[in-house]
Amino acid sequence: LMIISSVLKAQAQESMMESEPFYTVHVLAQTEAIAFPFTRYFPIHPGFEIGTQLASKQKIRSHRSWHIYLGGFFHKEVDLNFYVRGVYQFCYSLGQKFDLFIPVGLGYLHGFHPAPIYEQKADGSFSKVTQFGRPHALGMVGIAFRHEISPSLKAIVRQDLGLQSPFYVTIPVMLRTFFRVGVTYKLD
């Protein structure tokens, strides 16, 4: 409910926001874990995420912004996933070169089992099933730090907690954590 209310509030304020399409490009490497936040970083389940800022509203020491991300990750023996998600984030400046972010987002995740899937026929034999993947909803909240390397390049470190639903037929929701490291490049 908190995520939905944040998105609705942000949409209501959208008319106040100053649009800056394709202002920045975000490129991040990530690792995913099925665990509670900050408890598990190994083994690494590799992934990527690219995104852009759609709009922002600047204040003296803070700003709010809308972003869209595309990404994917591979969790060995569990699933291969691709997603698209929208993020509303609040940023507070911690000095001239450091920022603290609180991102909140909702998205669509499509997962594939990494091994062949078989089904049992009425006669007891098994046949391989064509896999089209499974759709999921993905909500996220996180914390991030950003450091300005140059006026157009910034380094990002972000920890997100995701709630995936449904996880499998018998498991309605699952917590996933994402640790991301990357850069933001300002397009001039």
Residue pairs with C-beta under 8 A, 6 or more apart in sequence:
2 104
2 141
3 104
3 105
3 106
3 139
3 140
3 141
4 106
6 88
6 104
7 86
7 88
7 104
7 106
10 64
10 66
10 88
13 57
13 64
14 55
14 66
16 57
17 55
17 56
17 57
17 64
17 66
18 55
18 56
18 57
18 58
19 54
19 55
20 53
20 54
20 55
20 56
21 54
21 55
22 52
22 53
22 187
23 52
23 53
23 56
23 186
23 187
24 52
24 53
24 184
24 185
24 186
24 187
25 50
25 51
25 52
25 184
25 185
25 187
26 49
26 50
26 51
26 52
26 53
26 67
26 69
26 156
26 182
26 183
26 184
26 185
27 48
27 49
27 50
27 182
27 183
27 185
28 48
28 49
28 50
28 71
28 156
28 158
28 180
28 181
28 182
28 183
29 46
29 47
29 48
29 180
29 181
29 182
30 46
30 47
30 48
30 49
30 71
30 73
30 178
30 179
30 180
30 181
31 41
31 44
31 45
31 46
31 47
31 73
31 178
31 179
32 45
32 47
32 73
32 75
32 176
32 177
32 178
33 39
33 40
33 41
33 45
33 176
33 177
33 179
34 75
34 78
34 174
34 175
34 176
34 177
35 175
35 177
36 175
36 177
37 159
37 161
37 177
38 159
38 177
39 177
40 177
41 179
43 76
45 73
45 74
45 75
45 76
46 73
46 74
47 71
47 72
47 73
47 74
47 178
48 71
48 72
48 73
49 69
49 70
49 71
49 180
49 182
50 69
50 70
50 71
51 67
51 68
51 69
51 70
51 71
51 87
52 67
52 68
53 65
53 66
53 67
54 65
54 66
54 67
54 68
55 65
55 66
56 63
56 64
56 65
56 66
57 63
57 64
57 65
61 92
61 93
62 90
62 91
62 92
62 93
63 90
63 91
64 88
64 89
64 90
64 91
65 88
65 89
65 91
66 86
66 87
66 88
67 86
67 87
67 88
67 89
67 103
67 105
68 84
68 85
68 86
68 87
69 83
69 84
69 85
69 86
69 87
69 105
69 107
70 82
70 83
70 84
71 82
71 83
71 85
72 80
72 81
72 82
72 83
73 80
73 81
73 178
74 80
74 81
74 114
75 81
76 114
77 114
77 115
78 114
79 111
79 112
79 113
79 114
80 111
80 112
80 113
80 114
81 109
81 110
81 111
81 112
82 109
82 110
83 107
83 108
83 109
83 110
83 138
84 107
84 108
85 105
85 106
85 107
85 108
85 138
85 140
86 105
86 106
86 107
87 103
87 104
87 105
87 140
88 103
88 104
88 105
89 101
89 102
89 103
89 104
89 144
90 101
90 102
91 99
91 100
91 101
91 146
92 99
92 100
92 101
93 99
94 100
96 148
97 147
97 148
98 145
98 146
98 147
98 148
99 145
99 146
100 143
100 144
100 145
101 142
101 143
101 144
101 145
101 146
101 158
102 141
102 142
102 143
102 144
103 140
103 141
103 142
103 144
103 158
103 160
104 140
104 141
105 139
105 140
105 141
106 137
106 138
106 139
106 140
107 137
107 138
107 139
107 140
108 135
108 136
108 137
108 138
109 135
109 136
109 137
109 138
109 164
110 133
110 134
110 135
110 136
111 133
111 134
111 136
112 131
112 133
112 134
113 131
116 128
116 131
117 128
117 129
117 131
118 126
118 127
118 128
118 129
119 126
119 127
119 129
120 126
121 127
134 166
136 164
136 165
136 166
136 167
137 164
137 165
138 162
138 163
138 164
139 162
139 163
140 160
140 161
140 162
140 163
140 178
141 160
141 161
142 158
142 159
142 160
142 161
142 178
143 158
143 159
144 156
144 157
144 158
144 159
144 180
145 156
145 157
145 158
146 154
146 155
146 156
146 184
147 154
147 155
148 154
149 155
149 183
151 186
152 185
152 186
152 188
153 183
153 184
153 185
153 186
154 183
154 184
154 186
155 181
155 182
155 183
156 180
156 181
156 182
156 183
156 184
157 180
157 181
158 178
158 179
158 180
158 181
159 177
159 178
159 179
159 180
160 177
160 178
160 180
161 175
161 176
161 177
161 178
162 175
162 176
162 177
162 178
163 173
163 174
163 175
163 176
164 173
164 174
164 175
164 176
165 172
165 173
165 174
166 172
166 173
167 173
167 174
